Amino acid sequence: MDIVEISKVLSNETRVNILKWLKDPESNFPPHQDIDHFDDGVCVGFIQDKTGLSQSTISTYLTAMQNADLIIPTRHGKWTYYRRNEKVIEAYINTLSKEL
């Protein structure tokens, strides 16, 4: 876990909001049509719709979040679903608490 890299990713309000929304996907996103659960996360299209940002911007944001290990992608056919990486988020919070 790279505390500086994660902090950089979290310096953007939209990326922080995405993590907040993914914490409780059932309350923040519509149900999926092709799968009946959020176990693998939320479809990138739903994330883009909620932010109101372009596909390329959301793709850049999600790539940065994935590179920092904050989210985990899962492919279902042509769609990618994202969920939080709770272990990394917890480790980041614990590290901040101990070191700062």
RABELTA-V682405 format. One record per helix or strand of 2 or more residues. SS is the DSSP state (a for helix, b for strand). FROM is the first residue (numbers start at 0). TO is the last residue. Records with the same first field share a line. If there is no record, write none. Layout:
SS: FROM-TO  FROM-TO
//
This chain:
a: 2-8  12-22  24-27  43-50  54-66  85-98
b: 41-42  70-75  78-83
//
